[in-house]
Amino acid sequence: MSDIAWEEPFCAESSNCFRLGTDGAGNAYIAVAGQEHLSISDSREALATMIREIKAGKADHLL
């Protein structure tokens, strides 16, 4: 995986905090803060993973 420049975590009223980042090639990434090694990128698989996480209640504050 390329080096990713992570932004400051975004935390809403829930306990989950997310970070957005980009790599040198301009690809976008999102991860739970503290678990950046499990990040997802801007692919079809990433979108499906994010939808599953939202349905599981882990990212509902981003909606």
Protein Blocks (a to p, Z undefined) as FASTA:
>chain_A
ZZdddddddddfblbdcdddddfkopacdddehilmmcccddfklmmmmmmmmmnopmmm
mZZ
